């Protein structure tokens, strides 16, 4: 990824988006840590954690938009990759508790002691080291996506059939992680975290740092996506989205392109889940619920499919609305409101918020150019008449 490629891939809207995210990543932590409590400009710690969660959702939305908006792969199971990244980070955080757990066991997490585990399962080894956990955050979702995509894309499963299979995959993982004998905490999941890299997870400074890291991860994810879609690879992905059979006829290995972008998207979702867990304080099998993956697709549709900026914006807007409406008398009706929002956007704004704005801006620019060209032609004709 060269600086020239990054500069070429950024337009005015993308530059503004990156500047806003960078500014928020600096100003919100500073406001939380430096200003006195009760000050008008001071951001409370709970809002820092809440907005950090929104930023993680924005990264997940970018991952979905990369494959759906630019390659035509509608995945209804990306919540599985998000949750796997979260579990990898949660396993590291559980290993950091040590003797401070309820049972005081220096090796086994509390739920393992309660279930009479005699020793630590083999797949938990190594998660006491941060570098290993960070590697697993990328490796586990990426490996699952690679294996799943290799089988699905080689079999030329596309469209609604692929969407159903991805949904079945995440539901199967949901059932597997609910079982206590799998060694992942069962339906209670992993929680009661203490430290991350030696810092108290609940401390204001740690939460501010996690928010800043989430904003940095969002910026890097956006740059990766922009560099992909603005390159020759991105042009091929769009061709596959619009005319897969024709692309295959022209000699492109469609399966390889799909497999690459699907694996990359899964790794991005895993990073989002890993940043999400220490800020929320828990990870359990409910994150695998198919409804979460479907909701993430709605974020992208609301913001604007195939725009990247719109996907991130849609994640923030929809989740802010969810937080607002689920805390009052409208809480039981949130799912109905979410469904109505998706239907209205599909009917009235099929390109989403940002996509519709871009289309309106392009039309206005085209009209101005047409009027300007007509005026110049009129002046030229008048001069010739004279």
Beta strands, then each sheet from edge to edge (+ up, - down):
strand 1: 190-191
strand 2: 195-196
strand 3: 199-200
strand 4: 282-283
sheet 1: 1+ 4-
sheet 2: 2+ 3-
end
